[in-house]
């Protein structure tokens, strides 16, 4: 089954954030709740968690990209 990794709502009224870095690479095994990426604004930093157990199969947004809340940034095969 394929699971999408999306940017969560992180602050009231905030619509976009910078994807700072991926903490895992395509092919890495992850568990639900693992921190897999870091994103930040000029005021806050957040970690993006894995939505499921599986293997990171695709990265759809690159480091330093500006991404929107709800945007799909990667995929996990579980």
N, C-alpha and C positions, 0 to 999 in steps of 0.2 A: 504494500500500500504506500502511496506517495503522500507525504505531509508537507504543507507549505510553511515556510518561516516568514512571518510578517512582522513589521515594525508595530509594537504595541503603543497604545496611548500612554504617554509618559508625563504629561503636564497639561493642566486645563488650558485649552485654547492653542496649544502648540500643534503645528501641522507638519513640520519637517525637522530633520535632525541630520547630522553628519555621521556616516558610517565610518568609525575610526579604524577598526581592525577586525578581521576574522580571527578567532581563537582556535579554530579547527580548519582542516583542509578537506577538499573533496576526497572521499574514500575513508575518512576517519569515522570510527564508531562513536556514537553519542547516546546518552541516556536522557530521558525526559527530565527537564529541569536543569540540565547542564548549561553553563554559560558558553555560548558558541560565538558571540560577536559582541563588540563594544561600540556604542554610539554616543554622541555628545552634542550639546549646544554650547554656547559660551557660558551657560549657567549651570548645567547639570550633565552628568555622565550616567548612562544606564548600560546594563548588560541585556542582551537578547538571549532568551533561554530556548533550548530545544523543545519543540512541542510534542516530541515522541521519541521512543527508543528506535535506533536504526543507524543508517550510514548516510553521511552528508553526500548527496548525489549531484547537487548543482549549486553554484554560487551565481546569483542573478544580479547582484549589486556589488560593485568593487569598493575597496577601501578608499576613503575620501569622497565618495559620492554623497550628494544630498538626497535623502530619501524621505518619502511622505509617510505619515501614520497610515497603517494598513497596507503599505506597499509590500509585495512579496520579494524577499531578498535572497531566498535560497529554498532548496528542497531536500527532504530526507526520505529515503526509502526504508520502510520498516516492515 
